[in-house]
Each structure stands twice: as C-alpha cells, then as structure tokens.
Amino acid sequence: MKLVIQTQYRENYGAHDWDGVGECPQYWKFKGGDTYVLDVNIEQAMSEGFYDMVFECIEHRSDYCEEYVLGSDLVDEIDYDESKVVDEWDTVIRARFVNGALECERDVKRFDDDAVVGLRNWIQDSSGQREARLEMFEEAA
C-alpha cells in the first residue's frame, strides 16, 4: 500500500524585515505544498500512532514559515499512479519511515523539458532537523 500525504506550505512575509525584537509581524502567504508517498504495510496503515509519528516528521512551524498536513489517503499498489497525485511539472517526495525519521528523496527536473537531471535526498525528523544531499546526473549528449 501507498500512504499519500498532501501538505500546505506557508511563509510569513512579515518576518523578512523583523529585527527579532517584540512580536513577529504576521503576513502569511500560501506557497503551495508537497506530496509525500510512503510504502506502508497493513499494521502501519491501521496504526493511528504511526500516522502521528510520520506527520510529526513532516509538520514544522516557526515565525518564518510552516508546513502542515492537509490530508492523507491509503492507495492500493495496483491503483497507485504517480501522475494522478501531482501535476506534470511536479515530483513526489518518496519517503520511508526509519528509526523515527523520514528518509526522503525527490527527482530534480529541468525546467525547460521536465527531464529528470538529479536526485535530492534528505532525512527529516520530528525535531525539524533536515540533513540534505543533492546528486546531479550527467546530462545525456
């Protein structure tokens, strides 16, 4: 089974000019979101605690930005079609829940023709820590 999670990302434009003194000005703008796709087994799919742990690794909030889960769906392997969960210009974040953190990877596409030219991967945990790597592929001649 696939657990498909849709998120919303917002950025606080009021924080850009904030000097850090007093209350942070609030001017939130919606900036899109991401689609996370995890392979899950039946025990994980039935466990509310599992969802809570995964969502904790995805959701974060500061004075400057936030990302939160809009919703999630369980999709049978046979019914899963990546082109139906993201727009053609976007890519999903493929994730695995390992040792209390999400191991994530996402294809990097070229803007002009949507060719996959790299792979970005990272680990994100419930504390908001993200350890990232970017691997670029050699372009075909």
Long-range contacts (C-beta under 8 A, 24 or more apart in sequence): 1-39, 1-40, 1-41, 1-42, 1-45, 1-74, 1-75, 1-76, 1-77, 2-37, 2-38, 2-39, 2-40, 2-74, 2-75, 2-76, 2-77, 2-80, 3-36, 3-37, 3-38, 3-39, 3-40, 3-44, 3-45, 3-54, 3-72, 3-73, 3-74, 3-75, 4-35, 4-36, 4-37, 4-72, 4-73, 4-74, 4-75, 4-80, 4-85, 5-35, 5-36, 5-37, 5-38, 5-54, 5-55, 5-58, 5-69, 5-71, 5-72, 6-33, 6-34, 6-35, 6-69, 6-70, 6-71, 6-72, 7-33, 7-34, 7-35, 7-36, 7-58, 7-59, 7-67, 7-68, 7-69, 7-70, 8-32, 8-33, 8-67, 8-68, 8-70, 9-33, 9-34, 9-65, 9-66, 9-67, 10-65, 10-66, 10-67, 11-64, 11-65, 12-63, 12-64, 12-65, 15-63, 15-64, 18-63, 24-63, 33-67, 33-70, 34-67, 34-93, 35-85, 35-86, 35-90, 35-92, 35-93, 36-92, 36-93, 36-95, 36-102, 36-104, 37-80, 37-82, 37-85, 37-92, 37-93, 37-94, 37-95, 38-94, 38-95, 38-96, 38-97, 38-102, 39-96, 40-74, 44-97, 45-74, 50-97, 53-97, 53-100, 53-126, 54-97, 54-102, 56-126, 57-97, 57-100, 57-101, 57-102, 57-124, 57-125, 57-126, 58-102, 58-124, 60-128, 88-114, 89-114, 100-125, 100-126, 101-125, 101-126, 108-134, 108-136
